[in-house]
Amino acid sequence: MTPADDTDHCPASGSTQHGYITDKDKYLKRLKRIEGQARGISRMIEEERYCIDILTQADALTKALQSVALGLLDDHLRHCVRDAAATGGPAADAKLTEASEAIARLVRS
């Protein structure tokens, strides 16, 4: 997404401050933990560990990423989409379409 794109900010406020900003530190901490999990899986493969053990860790990593994605989606719906819906007009339609597409991507993953 480019900075000039109308969907990169919350239209009601015109701000580029996103809904997750209040939980930014929490998300960064979770992502650091996820990075560690990914490095751990790489190490397990390098050490030729048992396949099922690696798959168990990969599943945990996937669930951790899904948790972050769902949290970000929730923040987006409660902040950006809600503000756009309150304002109305084409920006509201764009935010709803954007959110719907994001949900579809999450469901497919």
N, C-alpha and C positions, 0 to 999 in steps of 0.2 A: 504494500500500500504506500502510496506517495504522500508526502506532507500536504499536498494540495487536494487530496481526496476528501470529499465531503463526509465520508463515514469514519474518519480517523479521530473525531472528537465528538463530544456530546453537544448536539445542536442547541439545546435549550439554553445552555450557559455560554456556548461558543468557546468553551474551554477545551484545552487539550489534556486536561487532567482526567484520568480514567477512573472508573469505579473501584478498581482494585487498589488504588493508591493508599487507602488506609490500612490495607493488609499486605502492602508491598514487602515488608520485612519478613512476614510469615511465609509468603510465596518464595522469596529468595532462599530462606532457610530450608524449606521443603525441597527446592530445586538443588541445593547443595547436597542434601541427603541423597537425592536421586542420582546426582553425578557420582557420588560414592558407590551407590549400588551398581551403576553401570561399570565403573572401574573394577568392582568386585567380580562381576560376571566375566569381564575380560580376563582377569587374573585366573578365574576358575577354568576358563578355556585354555589359557596358556599352560596351566598345571594339569590339563587333561583330566579334569574331575568328572565324576559320574554325570551322564546326560540328564537324568531326572533331577539331580540337585541343581544343575544349571537352569533347567526349565522352571523349576520352582522359584528361583531367584528372578528369572525373566518375567514370570507372572507377577511377582511382587512389584517389580519395576513398572510394569504396564499399569497395574492398579494404582500405583503412586502417581504416575503421570495423568491417569484418568481423573484422579481426585483433584489434582491441580487444575486440569481443564474444566471440570465441572464447577469448581470454585470460581474460576475466572468467568465462566459463562453466567453463573448466578450473579456475580458482581455487575457484569455487563447488562443483564436484564434489569436489575434493580436500579441501575444508575443511568446508563446511556439510553437504553430502550424506553424506560419509564419517562425520562425527560423528553425524549423525542415524541412519544405518544401524547404527552401533555401539551406539547407545542403544536402537534399536528402537521399537516401538509406533506410535501414530498419527502422531507427529512424523516418523518415518522415511517412512511412506507419503506424507505431505504433501510432504516434500522431494523424494521421487522423482517425484511427480506434477508438482510445480513445475519440476523440472529437465527432465522429458520435454516439458512444454509450451514451455519456453524453447528447447529444441533444435528442436522443430517450428517455432517462429517463425523461428529462424535459417535453417532449411532452406528455408522458404517465401520468404524474402527474397532 
